[in-house]
């Protein structure tokens, strides 16, 4: 038996590939464990790198978790970005399909993103809250651009509050759906779409 059989085979990755690899490992671990229980040494071990290399990319554990949360936020914002000229009702169905499809395909990252609000670290929570605020602004801008709703929807305090509440509702529904899978993606999509249209009616 060759002496090196069974040893971890390491492939040289580019800087961006290595960063993405570390963030993927982090998303998995943070989604399965409370923030305080995730050890940086374990992340490095799974990724097959030294702890020093991981700290080269992310100076602290807080920086690492914040980067995991930010990456998930950026992905979700891109997937659900508004399309100019398309009615909100139509965009809502398409956007929710993309959102739920992503959550289903990236369960660990999705859970990690939404665990950020429960993290004790205030800096990490601020990253999460900024991400939710960006999602809310995206929805409000789409409503304002749709003739059915109009510009008043972007600045009305009650609409802003309703959209924020709907984001919390959709998150809770999606996390529960990922746990038990009783409903189809289409059923969850329609439930969430009706909820938003109902609260802003």
Rosetta silent file (secondary structure, phi, psi, omega in degrees, C-alpha in Angstrom):
SEQUENCE: XXXXXXXXXXXXXXXXXXXXXXXXXXXXXXXXXXXXXXXXXXXXXXXXXXXXXXXXXXXXXXXXXXXXXXXXXXXXXXXXXXXXXXXXXXXXXXXXXXXXXXXXXXXXXXXXXXXXXXXXXXXXXXXXXXXXXXXXXXXXXXXXXXXXXXXXXXXXXXXXXXXXXXXXXXXXXXXXXXXXXXXXXXXXXXXXXXXXXXXXX
SCORE:     score description
SCORE:     0.000 S_00000001
   1 L     0.000  125.318 -179.173    0.000    0.000    0.000 S_00000001
   2 L   -57.511  144.722 -175.605    1.561    3.345   -0.982 S_00000001
   3 L   -62.629  -29.906 -175.450    2.641    5.427    2.014 S_00000001
   4 L   -95.493    5.131 -179.215    0.568    8.399    0.969 S_00000001
   5 L   -65.942  136.384  179.950   -2.651    6.511    0.271 S_00000001
   6 L    90.754  -13.240  177.855   -5.561    7.935    2.244 S_00000001
   7 L   -74.578  154.266  178.775   -3.864   11.275    2.786 S_00000001
   8 L   -65.696  127.896  177.069   -5.786   14.391    1.795 S_00000001
   9 L   -90.516  121.717 -176.683   -5.011   15.389   -1.783 S_00000001
  10 L  -104.191  129.344  177.448   -4.638   19.133   -1.998 S_00000001
  11 L  -104.127  136.865  179.452   -5.274   21.005   -5.201 S_00000001
  12 L   -71.577  120.708 -179.132   -3.788   24.441   -5.650 S_00000001
  13 L  -106.373  153.222  173.082   -6.678   26.880   -5.741 S_00000001
  14 L   -69.963  167.033  179.772   -6.750   30.475   -6.862 S_00000001
  15 H   -56.499  -45.082 -178.857   -7.282   33.116   -4.187 S_00000001
  16 H   -69.071  -39.734  177.883  -10.959   33.456   -5.104 S_00000001
  17 H   -62.971  -42.067 -179.671  -11.511   29.685   -5.300 S_00000001
  18 H   -65.229  -41.638  179.353   -9.925   29.204   -1.872 S_00000001
  19 H   -62.092  -44.199  178.660  -12.027   31.985   -0.384 S_00000001
  20 H   -63.154  -39.420  178.373  -15.200   30.451   -1.841 S_00000001
  21 H   -61.081  -46.281 -179.078  -14.202   27.030   -0.515 S_00000001
  22 H   -63.938  -41.041  179.301  -13.719   28.403    3.000 S_00000001
  23 H   -65.970  -35.876  177.640  -17.026   30.278    2.875 S_00000001
  24 H   -65.316  -43.693  176.973  -18.841   27.120    1.732 S_00000001
  25 H   -62.556  -43.559  179.432  -17.373   25.137    4.634 S_00000001
  26 H   -62.092  -41.577  179.162  -18.303   27.960    6.986 S_00000001
  27 H   -59.164  -41.571 -179.889  -21.870   28.104    5.682 S_00000001
  28 H   -65.570  -48.574 -176.827  -22.293   24.400    6.393 S_00000001
  29 H   -67.594  -42.465 -178.967  -20.825   24.530    9.906 S_00000001
  30 H   -69.087  -26.281  179.063  -22.604   27.715   10.961 S_00000001
  31 H   -76.998  -21.791 -176.759  -25.936   26.356    9.714 S_00000001
  32 H   -99.969  -15.041 -173.707  -25.562   23.219   11.809 S_00000001
  33 L  -137.826  151.269  172.606  -24.109   24.734   14.984 S_00000001
  34 L   -60.144  154.438 -177.592  -24.485   27.824   17.161 S_00000001
  35 H   -51.558  -46.290 -175.676  -21.915   30.530   16.424 S_00000001
  36 H   -67.220  -20.560 -177.336  -19.945   29.882   19.630 S_00000001
  37 H   -88.675  -10.426  179.652  -19.621   26.158   18.874 S_00000001
  38 L   -84.405  122.091  179.949  -17.957   26.570   15.473 S_00000001
  39 L  -100.832  134.871  178.037  -14.181   26.341   15.782 S_00000001
  40 H   -60.164  -34.348  178.594  -11.918   27.939   13.209 S_00000001
  41 H   -60.425  -36.799  179.717   -9.591   24.944   13.555 S_00000001
  42 H   -69.512  -39.149  176.829  -12.426   22.700   12.356 S_00000001
  43 H   -59.411  -48.549 -179.219  -13.070   24.916    9.331 S_00000001
  44 H   -61.728  -39.819 -179.565   -9.380   24.744    8.403 S_00000001
  45 H   -63.062  -47.739 -179.434   -9.328   20.971    8.903 S_00000001
  46 H   -63.618  -39.558 -178.810  -12.326   20.348    6.632 S_00000001
  47 H   -76.936  -13.204  179.612  -10.942   22.688    3.974 S_00000001
  48 L    74.836   33.090  179.158   -7.530   21.027    4.165 S_00000001
  49 L  -127.519  167.598  176.318   -5.652   24.241    4.944 S_00000001
  50 L   -77.878  156.404  176.801   -3.657   25.553    7.857 S_00000001
  51 H   -61.610  -35.966  178.943   -5.292   27.745   10.450 S_00000001
  52 H   -61.157  -38.228  179.241   -2.796   30.441    9.513 S_00000001
  53 H   -67.847  -40.072  178.759   -3.983   30.430    5.906 S_00000001
  54 H   -61.650  -42.275  179.446   -7.599   30.768    6.984 S_00000001
  55 H   -69.436  -19.847  174.324   -6.668   33.749    9.159 S_00000001
  56 H   -65.584  -38.374  179.623   -4.885   35.226    6.144 S_00000001
  57 H   -81.173  -40.301 -175.341   -8.276   35.441    4.411 S_00000001
  58 L  -133.571  103.750 -172.775  -10.369   36.239    7.500 S_00000001
  59 L   -58.153  -30.168 -179.510   -8.481   37.840   10.430 S_00000001
  60 L  -138.053  165.037  176.711  -11.072   36.848   13.054 S_00000001
  61 H   -62.130  -38.665  177.849  -13.947   34.421   13.480 S_00000001
  62 H   -59.989  -44.441  178.244  -16.327   37.385   13.465 S_00000001
  63 H   -60.774  -39.597 -178.562  -14.917   38.491   10.090 S_00000001
  64 H   -65.122  -49.550 -179.119  -15.357   34.953    8.773 S_00000001
  65 H   -64.449  -40.364  178.193  -18.980   34.625    9.856 S_00000001
  66 H   -60.491  -38.296  179.037  -19.781   38.115    8.592 S_00000001
  67 H   -67.767  -37.940  176.229  -18.337   37.146    5.203 S_00000001
  68 H   -60.969  -47.148 -179.302  -20.481   33.991    5.129 S_00000001
  69 H   -63.245  -43.744 -178.340  -23.593   36.055    5.864 S_00000001
  70 H   -64.010  -39.958  179.876  -22.669   38.700    3.298 S_00000001
  71 H   -62.834  -42.733  178.671  -22.096   36.137    0.561 S_00000001
  72 H   -64.404  -39.799  179.046  -25.520   34.605    1.114 S_00000001
  73 H   -62.073  -46.782 -178.993  -27.111   38.056    1.122 S_00000001
  74 H   -60.445  -40.871  179.727  -25.470   39.054   -2.160 S_00000001
  75 H   -63.388  -44.804 -177.542  -26.652   35.849   -3.822 S_00000001
  76 H   -68.215  -36.763  177.575  -30.228   36.300   -2.702 S_00000001
  77 H   -64.919  -40.698  178.852  -30.313   39.944   -3.763 S_00000001
  78 H   -64.351  -41.510 -176.562  -29.034   39.051   -7.233 S_00000001
  79 H   -69.427  -29.823 -174.882  -31.581   36.274   -7.642 S_00000001
  80 L  -107.962   16.808 -178.836  -34.524   38.377   -6.583 S_00000001
  81 L   -60.641  141.162 -179.102  -33.510   41.633   -8.292 S_00000001
  82 L   -69.309  146.346  177.264  -36.408   43.582   -9.801 S_00000001
  83 L  -108.255  114.509 -177.753  -36.879   43.595  -13.569 S_00000001
  84 L   -55.635  135.997  175.489  -37.913   47.042  -14.868 S_00000001
  85 L    87.880   -9.197 -179.758  -41.273   47.097  -16.627 S_00000001
  86 L   -97.835  129.213 -178.574  -42.473   43.742  -15.314 S_00000001
  87 L   -55.403  145.501 -178.641  -45.523   43.888  -12.975 S_00000001
  88 H   -57.634  -41.465 -178.164  -44.828   43.172   -9.315 S_00000001
  89 H   -58.254  -39.267  179.091  -47.335   40.308   -9.208 S_00000001
  90 H   -72.855  -42.757 -179.988  -45.417   38.531  -11.971 S_00000001
  91 H   -64.877  -33.819 -178.198  -42.013   39.335  -10.494 S_00000001
  92 H   -60.657  -46.296  179.548  -43.110   38.127   -7.091 S_00000001
  93 H   -63.548  -44.789 -179.185  -43.794   34.612   -8.335 S_00000001
  94 H   -65.881  -44.542 -179.652  -40.532   34.461  -10.292 S_00000001
  95 H   -63.621  -42.037  178.506  -38.502   35.956   -7.440 S_00000001
  96 H   -66.672  -36.931  175.955  -39.974   33.600   -4.854 S_00000001
  97 H   -59.022  -45.964 -179.946  -39.317   30.629   -7.134 S_00000001
  98 H   -64.620  -43.787 -179.427  -35.670   31.648   -7.373 S_00000001
  99 H   -60.721  -48.972 -178.846  -35.452   32.307   -3.624 S_00000001
 100 H   -69.154  -36.710  176.979  -36.993   28.974   -2.663 S_00000001
 101 H   -62.766  -40.827  178.005  -34.969   27.113   -5.265 S_00000001
 102 H   -65.189  -45.755 -179.642  -31.787   28.595   -3.871 S_00000001
 103 H   -59.376  -40.080 -179.398  -32.779   27.765   -0.291 S_00000001
 104 H   -67.640  -38.229 -177.304  -33.547   24.179   -1.309 S_00000001
 105 H   -83.649  -21.026 -177.283  -30.245   23.769   -3.170 S_00000001
 106 L  -130.491   58.186 -174.440  -28.128   25.580   -0.550 S_00000001
 107 H   -56.297  -44.593 -175.895  -29.779   24.611    2.716 S_00000001
 108 H   -63.255  -46.795 -179.654  -26.638   25.091    4.805 S_00000001
 109 H   -64.977  -38.774  179.716  -25.872   28.561    3.489 S_00000001
 110 H   -63.470  -45.412  179.703  -29.496   29.651    3.807 S_00000001
 111 H   -65.678  -39.938  179.297  -29.675   28.531    7.426 S_00000001
 112 H   -60.648  -42.050  179.843  -26.331   30.149    8.213 S_00000001
 113 H   -58.841  -45.259 -175.334  -27.551   33.447    6.814 S_00000001
 114 H   -84.699   -5.453  171.322  -30.647   33.425    8.993 S_00000001
 115 H   -82.149  -14.268 -174.935  -28.777   32.307   12.091 S_00000001
 116 H   -59.786  -35.070 -177.196  -26.839   35.562   12.000 S_00000001
 117 H   -67.487  -22.938  179.395  -29.578   37.474   13.772 S_00000001
 118 H   -90.670   -6.891 -179.934  -29.280   35.128   16.729 S_00000001
 119 L   -66.505  141.484 -178.629  -25.502   35.512   16.935 S_00000001
 120 L   -71.592  -19.977 -176.709  -24.362   37.303   20.057 S_00000001
 121 L   -76.051  120.800 -176.404  -21.867   39.418   18.139 S_00000001
 122 H   -65.644  -34.702  179.938  -23.352   42.830   17.370 S_00000001
 123 H   -64.580  -39.678  178.508  -21.136   43.402   14.331 S_00000001
 124 H   -67.650  -41.138  178.477  -22.377   40.170   12.763 S_00000001
 125 H   -62.517  -35.508  178.839  -25.977   41.052   13.545 S_00000001
 126 H   -64.768  -37.239  176.712  -25.493   44.417   11.837 S_00000001
 127 H   -60.709  -44.778 -179.701  -24.372   42.627    8.651 S_00000001
 128 H   -64.697  -44.620 -178.641  -27.554   40.553    8.750 S_00000001
 129 H   -65.117  -36.889  175.593  -29.773   43.545    9.453 S_00000001
 130 H   -63.130  -38.402  179.918  -28.200   45.474    6.549 S_00000001
 131 H   -64.509  -44.256  178.255  -28.914   42.525    4.294 S_00000001
 132 H   -64.778  -38.703  178.747  -32.586   42.435    5.308 S_00000001
 133 H   -63.124  -38.195  178.573  -32.849   46.197    4.847 S_00000001
 134 H   -65.659  -39.980  176.698  -31.450   45.834    1.319 S_00000001
 135 H   -63.184  -41.744  179.137  -34.036   43.174    0.519 S_00000001
 136 H   -62.927  -43.705  178.945  -36.767   45.435    1.843 S_00000001
 137 H   -62.483  -36.754  179.623  -35.591   48.381   -0.256 S_00000001
 138 H   -63.086  -42.680  179.186  -35.527   46.166   -3.330 S_00000001
 139 H   -67.764  -44.109 -179.183  -39.156   45.170   -2.798 S_00000001
 140 H   -63.256  -39.017  178.738  -40.277   48.728   -2.062 S_00000001
 141 H   -65.087  -39.009  178.409  -38.562   50.043   -5.193 S_00000001
 142 H   -65.493  -40.059  177.446  -40.318   47.400   -7.307 S_00000001
 143 H   -63.604  -43.167 -178.263  -43.680   48.370   -5.796 S_00000001
 144 H   -63.925  -31.915 -177.315  -43.017   52.060   -6.444 S_00000001
 145 H   -83.587   -8.418 -177.511  -42.177   51.383  -10.096 S_00000001
 146 L   -94.304  123.919 -179.558  -45.369   49.383  -10.719 S_00000001
 147 L   -56.110  -27.216  179.522  -48.384   51.465  -11.845 S_00000001
 148 L   -63.901  -30.674 -176.505  -50.673   49.218   -9.811 S_00000001
 149 L  -110.394  -59.727  173.197  -49.035   50.440   -6.601 S_00000001
 150 L    95.788  169.701 -174.518  -47.041   53.612   -7.359 S_00000001
 151 L   -57.307  -29.049 -178.398  -44.386   55.818   -5.702 S_00000001
 152 H   -59.807  -25.608 -177.541  -46.361   56.269   -2.483 S_00000001
 153 H   -71.988  -20.852 -176.745  -45.607   52.645   -1.609 S_00000001
 154 H   -77.620  -28.527 -172.890  -41.871   53.301   -1.393 S_00000001
 155 H  -111.520   -8.357 -178.262  -42.087   55.898    1.384 S_00000001
 156 L   -69.648  123.579 -178.301  -45.178   54.964    3.372 S_00000001
 157 H   -57.215  -38.534 -177.812  -44.090   53.865    6.904 S_00000001
 158 H   -68.458  -31.436  177.917  -46.852   51.268    7.145 S_00000001
 159 H   -72.010  -41.880  177.454  -45.765   49.675    3.852 S_00000001
 160 H   -58.523  -43.836  179.900  -42.117   49.575    4.971 S_00000001
 161 H   -66.034  -40.196  179.565  -43.181   47.888    8.191 S_00000001
 162 H   -63.366  -41.925  179.959  -45.422   45.454    6.318 S_00000001
 163 H   -65.473  -42.801  178.139  -42.607   44.484    3.949 S_00000001
 164 H   -61.598  -42.374  177.216  -40.208   43.963    6.851 S_00000001
 165 H   -64.013  -37.644  179.152  -42.793   41.789    8.592 S_00000001
 166 H   -65.562  -37.276  177.115  -43.346   39.841    5.389 S_00000001
 167 H   -61.234  -41.644  178.077  -39.606   39.142    5.102 S_00000001
 168 H   -65.515  -42.232  177.816  -39.661   37.683    8.617 S_00000001
 169 H   -60.286  -48.000 -177.730  -42.759   35.638    7.769 S_00000001
 170 H   -63.361  -39.451  176.770  -41.201   34.303    4.551 S_00000001
 171 H   -60.712  -48.153 -178.884  -38.003   33.368    6.367 S_00000001
 172 H   -62.089  -43.182  179.392  -39.918   31.451    9.044 S_00000001
 173 H   -62.704  -44.664 -177.257  -42.054   29.663    6.456 S_00000001
 174 H   -65.725  -42.812  179.197  -39.044   28.729    4.352 S_00000001
 175 H   -63.695  -39.749  178.219  -37.020   27.389    7.292 S_00000001
 176 H   -66.964  -41.027  178.645  -39.987   25.308    8.430 S_00000001
 177 H   -61.683  -40.893  178.760  -40.543   24.017    4.887 S_00000001
 178 H   -65.995  -28.282  179.467  -36.889   22.966    4.637 S_00000001
 179 H   -76.293  -46.278 -172.191  -37.274   21.055    7.897 S_00000001
 180 H  -108.516  -24.254  175.875  -40.459   19.112    7.192 S_00000001
 181 L    60.945   26.311 -178.267  -41.046   19.354    3.430 S_00000001
 182 L   -69.954  -33.310 -179.058  -44.811   18.863    3.773 S_00000001
 183 L  -101.662  156.619  173.941  -45.626   21.388    1.047 S_00000001
 184 L   -78.261  166.100  177.855  -44.301   21.604   -2.481 S_00000001
 185 H   -60.992  -38.888 -179.665  -42.181   24.555   -3.537 S_00000001
 186 H   -63.386  -39.895  178.915  -45.118   25.857   -5.575 S_00000001
 187 H   -65.354  -40.989  178.459  -47.420   25.745   -2.555 S_00000001
 188 H   -66.897  -41.853  177.860  -44.894   27.639   -0.421 S_00000001
 189 H   -57.651  -48.724 -177.503  -44.362   30.170   -3.225 S_00000001
 190 H   -66.209  -37.703  177.811  -48.091   30.830   -3.549 S_00000001
 191 H   -60.596  -48.013 -178.135  -48.525   31.091    0.226 S_00000001
 192 H   -68.605  -37.585  178.601  -45.761   33.707    0.506 S_00000001
 193 H   -64.040  -45.210  179.499  -46.964   35.641   -2.546 S_00000001
 194 H   -62.419  -36.671 -179.231  -50.523   35.851   -1.190 S_00000001
 195 H   -63.601  -44.550 -179.635  -49.168   37.005    2.170 S_00000001
 196 H   -65.957  -47.590 -179.089  -47.267   39.951    0.665 S_00000001
 197 H   -62.649  -32.744  178.867  -50.128   41.037   -1.584 S_00000001
 198 H   -69.404  -42.695 -175.951  -52.473   40.752    1.383 S_00000001
 199 H   -74.426  -23.149 -179.902  -50.446   42.930    3.759 S_00000001
 200 H   -97.561   -3.502 -177.741  -49.912   45.709    1.218 S_00000001
 201 L   -64.773    0.000    0.000  -53.479   45.697   -0.120 S_00000001
